[in-house]
Amino acid sequence: MDAVKALWDVAAPRLWQALITGWLLATLCFAFTHALPGDVALRVAAARIGDDRVTAEAADRIRQEEGLGLPVLDQYGAWMMRLVKGDLGRSLVSGKPVLAEIIDHGRYTLMLGTIGWLLSYLLALPIGFWAGWWPGGAVDRLSMGLAVVLASLPTFLVGIGLISAFALTLHWLPPAGFRTGAHMILPALTLALGLAAYSVRIVRNAVVEVRQAFYLTYARIRGHSATGAFRHHGIRNAAIPIVTFAALQFAYLVDGFVIVETLFNYPGLGDLLVRSLLARDVPVVVGAALLIGWTYAFINLAADLTCLKLDPRRSVRDAA
């Protein structure tokens, strides 16, 4: 029971932070969307029936049906009342529940993000470990140089380069859309290269720091080999900064998948967010922002608890 209480003491403040962060992010998106120039009802009507068929009468009808003529604070209050009841509302364009829209597109984003994230660490872990085990060597210098180049390139430029090489020149992969698994390779690789550009340096620095630690030197004095000492005493300590940074990389994924999904015409949450923002579909924009904020906060909570479990010098009670 004491261990459970200690875990709750660690988790409870972060859960409150998650709720507050999600609410603040959704509120800001609500305000920014309404602050955009133009008539919301007119943009929604254009998204529903097409720009060439939209009329003032159609816009007025939508304004009355959806309550878009009410003051913004009244609309915000109505949204808050629905949110308290667990209802994210309905899309102004499709009429479907916002939660259903987010789940429908979010599963594609979850699949793409997971594959891109795993692929990035399939690249970063062996390269970073090699570079950290032999710092200053050829692999270390080459990997650090490539990481700097990739980190300096915008995500869309990396994606365009991959499309040009593998789709337009070599004709190995489809350039856009989503019909088969092959359509996911280029967007996942675009995300993976952007993530690996940063994580390879984190892995490298973690390995270098742990190899120079006194407890590893002491293990060598006691007769362990370099690899044996690192395996028994160094892996958990090296994993702590890597796990922490892996959770922080979700922020890059949020930024990255919006660009990548738009570039590759991939039907995920980023594509939905862009289309909803252009159509001024406020409930969908706010619902997606709420989901992203909460997901980011919960991933950080999971990372914190994982680091407490990994770190042999700390206990959950001490961290609480």
C-alpha positions in Angstrom: 0.0 0.0 0.0 2.9 2.4 0.7 4.3 1.8 -2.8 0.9 2.5 -4.3 0.5 5.7 -2.3 4.0 6.8 -3.3 3.2 6.2 -7.0 -0.1 8.1 -6.6 1.8 11.0 -5.0 4.0 11.2 -8.1 1.2 10.7 -10.6 -1.5 12.9 -9.1 0.2 16.3 -9.7 1.0 15.4 -13.2 -2.5 14.2 -13.9 -3.8 17.6 -12.8 -1.2 19.3 -15.0 -2.4 17.1 -17.9 -6.0 18.3 -17.4 -5.0 21.9 -17.1 -2.6 21.7 -20.1 -5.3 20.2 -22.3 -7.9 22.7 -21.3 -5.5 25.7 -21.9 -4.4 24.4 -25.3 -8.0 23.8 -26.4 -9.1 27.2 -25.1 -6.2 28.9 -27.1 -7.2 27.0 -30.2 -10.8 28.1 -29.7 -9.8 31.7 -29.4 -7.3 31.7 -32.3 -9.8 29.9 -34.6 -12.4 32.5 -33.9 -9.9 35.3 -34.3 -9.1 34.3 -37.9 -10.4 36.8 -40.5 -13.5 35.9 -42.4 -17.0 34.6 -41.8 -17.0 31.2 -40.0 -20.4 30.2 -41.3 -19.3 31.1 -44.9 -16.2 28.9 -44.6 -18.2 26.0 -43.1 -20.8 26.3 -45.9 -18.0 26.3 -48.5 -16.5 23.1 -47.0 -19.9 21.4 -46.9 -21.2 22.1 -50.4 -18.2 23.5 -52.3 -16.8 27.0 -53.0 -18.6 27.2 -56.3 -22.1 26.5 -54.9 -22.0 28.4 -51.6 -24.5 31.2 -51.2 -25.3 33.7 -48.5 -28.6 31.9 -47.8 -26.7 28.7 -47.1 -24.2 30.5 -44.8 -27.1 32.1 -42.9 -28.9 28.8 -42.5 -25.7 27.2 -41.0 -25.2 30.2 -38.8 -28.7 29.7 -37.3 -28.4 25.9 -37.1 -25.0 25.8 -35.4 -25.4 28.9 -33.2 -22.5 30.7 -34.9 -24.3 34.0 -34.6 -24.0 33.9 -30.8 -21.3 35.9 -29.0 -18.0 34.1 -28.8 -18.1 33.8 -25.0 -21.5 32.2 -25.2 -20.2 29.7 -27.8 -17.2 29.0 -25.5 -19.5 28.5 -22.5 -21.7 26.0 -24.4 -18.5 24.2 -25.5 -17.3 24.0 -21.8 -20.7 22.7 -20.7 -20.5 19.9 -23.3 -16.9 19.2 -22.3 -17.8 18.8 -18.7 -20.4 16.1 -19.7 -17.7 14.3 -21.8 -19.2 15.5 -25.1 -16.8 17.0 -27.7 -19.7 18.0 -29.9 -20.2 17.4 -33.7 -18.2 18.5 -36.7 -19.6 21.6 -38.3 -18.7 20.2 -41.8 -19.5 16.5 -41.7 -22.0 16.4 -38.8 -20.2 13.4 -37.3 -19.3 13.3 -33.6 -15.9 15.0 -33.0 -14.6 11.9 -31.1 -15.5 9.6 -34.0 -13.7 11.9 -36.4 -10.6 12.0 -34.2 -10.6 8.2 -33.7 -11.1 7.6 -37.4 -8.1 9.7 -38.4 -6.1 9.3 -35.2 -5.6 5.5 -35.8 -3.7 6.3 -39.0 -1.5 8.9 -37.2 -0.9 6.5 -34.3 0.3 3.8 -36.8 2.5 6.3 -38.7 3.9 7.8 -35.5 4.7 4.5 -33.9 6.4 3.1 -37.0 8.4 6.4 -37.5 9.4 6.5 -33.8 10.5 2.8 -33.7 12.4 3.2 -37.0 14.2 6.3 -35.6 15.5 4.3 -32.7 16.4 1.3 -34.9 18.7 3.8 -36.5 19.7 5.9 -33.5 20.5 3.2 -30.9 23.1 1.2 -32.8 24.7 4.3 -34.4 24.7 6.3 -31.1 26.0 3.3 -29.1 28.8 2.8 -31.6 29.7 6.5 -31.6 29.6 6.7 -27.8 31.7 3.5 -27.3 34.4 4.9 -29.5 34.1 8.7 -29.2 36.2 10.6 -31.7 36.2 7.7 -34.2 35.1 7.7 -37.8 31.5 6.6 -37.0 31.3 9.3 -34.3 32.4 12.1 -36.6 30.3 10.9 -39.6 27.1 10.3 -37.5 27.4 13.7 -35.8 27.9 15.4 -39.1 24.9 13.7 -40.7 22.8 14.5 -37.6 23.6 18.2 -37.8 22.7 18.3 -41.5 19.4 16.4 -40.9 18.5 18.6 -37.9 19.0 21.7 -39.9 16.7 20.6 -42.7 13.0 21.4 -42.5 10.8 18.3 -42.4 9.0 19.1 -45.6 12.4 19.4 -47.4 13.4 15.9 -46.2 10.1 14.6 -47.4 10.5 16.2 -50.8 14.0 14.8 -51.1 12.7 11.3 -50.4 9.8 11.6 -52.8 12.2 12.8 -55.5 14.7 10.0 -54.9 12.5 6.9 -54.3 9.2 7.8 -56.0 10.0 10.1 -59.0 13.5 8.9 -59.9 13.7 5.2 -58.8 10.0 4.5 -58.9 10.3 2.2 -56.0 7.6 3.7 -53.8 4.3 5.6 -54.2 4.7 9.3 -53.6 1.5 10.0 -51.7 -1.9 8.8 -50.6 -2.7 5.7 -48.5 -3.9 2.4 -50.0 -1.2 -0.1 -49.2 1.6 -0.5 -46.6 4.0 0.8 -49.2 2.4 4.2 -49.0 3.5 4.5 -45.3 7.2 3.9 -46.0 8.2 7.4 -47.2 6.2 9.4 -44.5 7.5 7.1 -41.8 11.1 7.5 -43.0 10.6 11.2 -43.1 9.6 11.3 -39.5 12.3 8.7 -38.5 15.1 10.7 -40.0 14.0 13.9 -38.2 13.8 12.1 -34.9 17.0 10.2 -35.3 18.9 13.4 -36.0 18.4 14.4 -32.4 18.2 11.0 -30.6 21.5 9.6 -32.0 23.3 12.4 -30.2 21.4 11.7 -26.9 22.3 8.0 -27.1 25.9 8.8 -27.9 26.3 11.3 -25.0 24.6 8.9 -22.6 27.0 6.1 -23.5 30.0 8.4 -23.2 28.9 9.7 -19.8 28.2 6.3 -18.3 31.5 4.8 -19.6 33.3 7.6 -17.8 31.4 7.1 -14.5 33.3 6.0 -11.4 31.0 3.0 -10.7 31.9 1.5 -14.2 35.6 2.1 -13.5 35.2 0.3 -10.1 33.5 -2.6 -11.9 36.4 -2.9 -14.2 38.8 -2.9 -11.3 36.8 -5.8 -9.8 37.5 -7.8 -12.9 34.6 -7.2 -15.2 35.2 -6.7 -18.9 34.2 -3.3 -20.4 31.1 -4.8 -22.1 30.2 -6.9 -19.0 30.5 -3.8 -16.7 28.4 -1.8 -19.1 25.8 -4.5 -19.4 25.4 -5.0 -15.7 25.9 -1.5 -14.3 25.6 1.0 -17.2 22.6 0.2 -19.3 19.9 1.3 -16.8 21.8 4.6 -16.1 22.3 5.3 -19.8 18.6 4.5 -20.5 17.4 7.3 -18.3 18.2 10.3 -20.5 17.2 8.3 -23.6 13.8 7.5 -22.2 13.3 11.1 -21.1 14.2 12.4 -24.5 12.1 9.8 -26.3 9.0 11.2 -24.5 9.9 14.8 -25.3 10.2 13.8 -29.0 6.4 13.6 -29.0 6.5 17.4 -29.4 8.4 16.9 -32.6 5.9 14.3 -33.8 3.0 16.7 -33.2 4.8 19.3 -35.4 6.1 16.6 -37.8 3.0 14.6 -38.6 1.0 17.8 -39.5 3.6 18.6 -42.1 4.3 15.0 -43.2 0.6 14.1 -43.5 -0.2 17.2 -45.5 2.9 16.6 -47.8 2.1 12.9 -48.4 -1.7 13.3 -48.5 -1.9 10.8 -45.6 -5.4 10.6 -44.0 -4.3 11.1 -40.4 -4.9 13.5 -37.6 -2.6 16.2 -39.0 -4.5 16.2 -42.3 -7.8 16.4 -40.5 -6.5 19.3 -38.4 -5.3 21.3 -41.4 -8.6 20.7 -43.3 -10.7 21.6 -40.2 -8.7 24.8 -39.6 -9.1 25.9 -43.2 -12.9 25.1 -43.0 -13.1 26.8 -39.5 -14.5 23.6 -38.1 -14.0 24.8 -34.5 -15.2 21.7 -32.6 -12.8 19.4 -34.5 -9.8 21.8 -34.1 -10.5 22.2 -30.4 -11.1 18.4 -29.9 -7.9 17.5 -31.7 -5.9 20.1 -29.6 -7.4 18.7 -26.4 -6.4 15.2 -27.4 -2.8 16.2 -28.4 -2.3 18.1 -25.1 -3.5 15.3 -22.9 -1.5 12.7 -24.9 1.7 14.7 -24.5 1.1 15.1 -20.8 0.4 11.4 -20.2 3.5 10.3 -22.3 5.6 12.5 -20.1 4.0 11.0 -17.0 4.8 7.5 -18.3 8.4 8.6 -19.0 8.8 10.0 -15.4 7.6 6.7 -13.9 9.8 4.7 -16.2 12.9 6.8 -15.2 12.1 6.3 -11.5 12.0 2.5 -12.1 15.2 2.5 -14.1 17.2 4.7 -11.7 18.8 2.5 -9.0 19.8 5.6 -6.9 16.2 6.8 -6.5 13.0 5.3 -5.1 9.5 6.4 -5.9 9.1 7.6 -2.3 12.1 9.8 -2.6 10.9 11.3 -5.9 7.5 12.0 -4.4 
